[in-house]
Amino acid sequence: MTSQNELRLLPWSGPEGKPCYLSTDDSDGHMSRLADNVEAVQLGMAADLLEQAQEELGSADMELEALRHLATDLTGALRDTLRVATSRGHLLTLRELHQSR
């Protein structure tokens, strides 16, 4: 199994919004592939939302409620994207460490 510092941060939260981690030596295992797929979906949704936001913010007649909804969606997408970036950055660091051994 992986050591404590090699846990993978998963792209979803557990109970009470706490981070979830995966401990496995199999990067092609079911849970690893599921996490990869969820990350891909989250990043795709964030890209779509960014495009939508650019279009809507270019409109001078955007209502306050629509702006609040957009800000809420963008906040969630940014949170998910940061979690993916954190997880992938950690994984890259671990791969570099293993390759240098």
Secondary structure, 3 states (H helix, E strand, C coil): CCCHHHCEEEEEECHHHCEEEECCCCCCCHHHHHHHHHHHHHHHHHHHHHHHHHHHHCCCCCCHHHHHHHHHHHHHHHHHHHHHHHHHHHHHHHHHHHHCC
